């Protein structure tokens, strides 16, 4: 099960106890914010794209109120943003849509953290299922994902 892989991954940093599981779905930003009890912007949505290199995938973890800026994406990665289908997401990340997260990924998955999440002390990414989240600081998110910081979302200031 995907959530168990995430739990084992976070245990490497003694953070497995930060995973929350819910009775209700947390598969969308709105549902996750309701389940966690935080503003939607603090939910980290992990968007899955075709990798610029052609193999594997590129995951962009961004704030719940942020949207991909296609010109910034192309400038940063050198290709047009092309999201994975739900089937490709499972195949290339190991997680189903609604539970795609930046942890415990298949080989070839590259994680990028959009600057839109850097404004928060605490963020809540999915934890491998459509009814889970992990409570992490942005520093812990960076540490546990090995992600690189990018700026590929539209300006969210004032949102």
C-alpha atoms as one frame of an Amber mdcrd trajectory, in Angstrom:
protein
   0.000   0.000   0.000   1.266   3.448  -0.951   0.665   5.022   2.466   2.799
   2.332   4.116   5.676   3.176   1.762   5.296   6.842   2.714   5.198   5.929
   6.412   8.456   3.949   6.026  10.011   6.799   4.039   9.159   9.429   6.680
  10.313   7.093   9.463  13.883   7.653   8.248  13.580  11.142   9.769  11.383
  10.075  12.723   8.414  11.791  11.058   6.079   8.842  10.425   3.886   9.960
  13.326   3.077  13.138  11.342   0.847  11.176   8.966  -2.862  11.707   9.486
  -5.480   9.341   8.078  -9.082  10.430   7.596 -12.441   8.704   7.314 -13.404
  11.065   4.495 -11.578  11.734   1.233  -8.790  14.306   1.157  -8.210  13.873
  -2.577  -8.735  17.537  -3.496  -7.365  20.729  -1.982 -10.783  21.672  -0.578
 -11.400  18.220   0.915  -7.893  18.036   2.373  -8.192  21.512   3.931 -11.484
  20.502   5.518 -10.030  17.217   6.828  -6.864  18.838   8.189  -8.550  22.019
   9.435  -6.297  24.500   7.674  -6.629  27.095   4.907  -6.595  25.543   1.402
  -3.343  27.361   0.570  -1.449  25.268   3.176  -2.348  22.034   1.405   0.532
  20.942  -0.805  -0.758  19.637  -4.098   1.698  17.488  -5.971   1.196  17.834
  -9.719   2.688  15.186 -11.988   4.129  16.034 -15.405   6.063  14.301 -18.134
   9.772  14.631 -17.381  11.637  17.078 -19.611  14.265  14.370 -20.152  11.625
  11.995 -21.527  11.974   9.251 -18.890  10.245   9.204 -15.545   8.207  12.133
 -14.325   8.493  15.574 -12.833   6.505  16.348  -9.689   5.826  19.944  -8.733
   4.711  20.404  -5.133   2.931  23.736  -4.780   0.525  25.555  -2.478  -3.163
  24.766  -2.709  -3.934  28.259  -4.020  -1.184  28.256  -6.675  -1.562  27.481
 -10.369   1.125  26.488 -12.864   2.327  29.374 -15.013   2.988  27.787 -18.405
   5.625  30.334 -19.571   7.525  29.990 -16.252   7.306  26.203 -16.488   8.712
  26.202 -20.023  11.460  28.673 -19.087  12.453  26.578 -16.061  12.265  23.095
 -17.569  12.649  23.765 -21.302   9.405  21.999 -22.245   5.696  22.699 -22.259
   3.854  21.483 -19.159   2.190  18.152 -19.981   0.385  16.487 -17.097   0.373
  12.730 -16.707  -2.829  10.748 -17.125  -4.096   9.004 -13.978  -2.702   5.707
 -15.315   0.693   7.242 -16.048   0.763   8.847 -12.586   0.369   5.446 -10.921
   2.899   3.843 -13.241   5.573   6.550 -12.876   5.105   7.701  -9.258   3.695
   4.629  -7.525   0.790   6.697  -6.168  -2.770   7.063  -7.444  -4.241  10.472
  -8.279  -5.644  11.964  -5.076  -2.759  10.469  -3.113   0.167  11.537  -5.298
   2.783  12.944  -2.976   6.470  13.852  -3.103   7.586  10.841  -1.002   8.389
   7.170  -1.568   8.476   7.551  -5.326   9.526   5.199  -8.071  12.989   5.645
  -9.565  13.078   8.355 -12.188  10.700  10.730 -10.392  12.120  14.227  -9.872
  10.638  16.449  -7.157  10.518  20.239  -7.343   9.114  22.473  -4.607   7.466
  25.642  -5.842   8.219  28.826  -3.923   4.481  29.246  -3.265   4.806  26.892
  -0.272   7.829  28.652   1.233   5.570  31.281   2.846   4.207  28.745   5.357
   5.728  27.335   8.524   3.571  24.180   8.257   2.264  22.458   5.129   0.173
  19.361   4.479   1.052  17.167   1.482  -0.796  13.928   0.763   0.759  10.833
   2.289   0.160   8.226  -0.392  -3.605   7.758  -0.244  -6.729   9.764  -1.063
  -7.539  10.032   2.647  -4.242  11.070   4.232  -1.894  13.986   4.777   1.379
  14.645   6.575   2.001  17.696   8.765   5.501  18.995   7.976   7.481  22.193
   8.151   8.687  23.457   4.801  12.211  22.545   5.903  11.106  18.982   6.670
   9.351  18.807   3.301  12.565  19.836   1.551  14.643  17.397   3.614  12.343
  14.396   3.103  11.809  14.935  -0.618  15.262  16.066  -1.692  13.324  18.501
  -3.848  14.810  21.530  -5.506  13.128  24.933  -5.166  11.624  26.409  -8.328
   9.320  29.282  -9.291   6.817  27.868 -11.797   3.456  29.031 -10.449   1.455
  32.162 -11.173   1.756  34.942  -8.649  -0.303  33.852  -5.675   0.348  36.933
  -3.548  -2.853  38.429  -2.244  -4.726  35.243  -3.107
